[in-house]
Amino acid sequence: GQSLEQPSEVTAVEGAIVQINCTYQTSGFYGLSWYQQHDGGAPTFLSYNALDGLEETGRFSSFLSRSDSYGYLLLQELQMKDSASYFCAVIEGDSNYQLIWGAGTKLIIKP
Amino acid sequence: SAVISQKPSRDICQRGTSLTIQCQVDSQVTMMFWYRQQPGQSLTLIATANQGSEATYESGFVIDKFPISRPNLTFSTLTVSNMSPEDSSIYLCSAGTRGNNYGYTFGSGTRLTVV
């Protein structure tokens, strides 16, 4: 079956670095995406990895290892506004490029 | 990336009635999807809205309950029919273009309460 696993909650302090892991088991893997969702808001796209390696976008980086079916989102220099839920999602190329979503990780940032 | 206007943003409806949610995208997109999300939970895909043809529904969702239209590449509607309190949720539309780093954009959501 299809499944994604990520921690339900992570706590960190302002200014620190946090890594949110995601392992997946899907068919027709095309790529791994990360989305951020603040309470009461809609998901917003953060990153997409189709190939192995690290992609960096400002304070956020995302990593993918296709052989290990594993990826992570790295958030640096944490700010209070980064408090949100973070979802990993797999894109399946043989299912009309729809997203298969993880359960989400709630990131709590303490001052 | 595309910008999606979704409306209504919220509604309170009587059971047994229907509500139509609209999503307008500011540019042509290849793919549009409709999701349901309970607060604090992940997104559940209802269906893929196909331009000019019937939507593709996920397991547990049927066309009679959730009819979807997509007359062109920028617009789609989802109707929640014969509503019951169990349909209370947040409904989200999403859009993207194949090959464009697959960064899907979401509408702001419709918070539906059925009483």
Interface residues (C-beta under 8 A of the other chain):
Chain A: Y30 G31 S33 G41 A42 P43 T44 F45 Y48 F87 I91 N96 Y97 Q98 L99 W101 G102 A103 G104
Chain B: S1 M31 F33 Q41 S42 L43 L45 T48 T56 L92 S94 G96 R98 N101 Y102 G103 Y104 T105 F106 G107 S108 G109
